[in-house]
Amino acid sequence: MHLLTLKDWTTEQIKDVIDKSLEIKRKPDEYENILESKSLAMIFQKTSTRTRVSFEVAMTQLGGHAVFLDWRATNFALADIRDETQYLSRNVDCIMARLLRHADLRAMAEASRVPVINGCCEKYHPCQAISDLVTIKEEKNVLQGLKLVYIGVHNNVCNSLIEGCTRMGVNITTVTPIVNDQSVDKELIGKAERTGLYRTTLDVKKAVQDSDIIYTDTWVDMEFFLNPKFKEEKEKRIRLMKPYQVNSELLKDSDALIMHDMPIHRGYEMSTDVIENPNSIIYEQSENRLHSARGILLKLLKKP
Ligand code: CP
């Protein structure tokens, strides 16, 4: 069993991992050493703070060990991904990979003898969506029937959030004036539409009116943020997205919880004051990456 996208998991499996993550957070002592002598390889083609730290600390807390690999410093950069994965999966019990292309994750999973976790590709960020649902359930006690608005660029985080919310009975409205070409997944959107829980609009004021949760993310994906070749596109995005910034004016009649998967670009997708608004659960949300990483690792590695 892998975790490449939530599309591959049953609704029951998603629900189980959310509940298990919350249980591990409540009773960490019961899960110490449960993955003793297990190893996780973590390979990154892109930058990361939370995904790297949460999975490494999760393995330590569960009694196992994590090995960090920077893609550029390994022979993955030179050789066929299938051969390198064949080797890697004979030395570790699980692989977590943040790769540029989902197709490479699929190739890795096909070649691997052990579970492969998608640590964020151009299309999906399933670990983030699981953690977000853990955070929402922790705050609200329920998921079914809640209303979440995602405001930003339609990207990998947005895709996984749509999949996760519609599976768990959360109504999700997206306000996404820009769609990242590389994240397009028509099948995912079609399926979400058929649940009746997903809709999209550009009327941001109306969308936030009766929402329980307001969620935003970066306007520019991490691999392009500091890329000089993306400068013009970045400026265009800032111009187009500025009217959709999550700020005090937008939130003036709202008591919704505020979420952001981080890293935050202060003054762009979110104004600085909103980050520390009493309704902001952004830092709790980021903390929960650790608890949900433990839930995901147990789901994939612990034999019943
Ligand atoms: N949200 C998230 O995945 O954070 P990192 O990019 O820092 O891992």
Residues whose N, C-alpha, C, O or C-beta is under 5 A from the ligand:
A	BS01	CP	T47 S48 T49 R50 T51 R52 D261 M262 P263
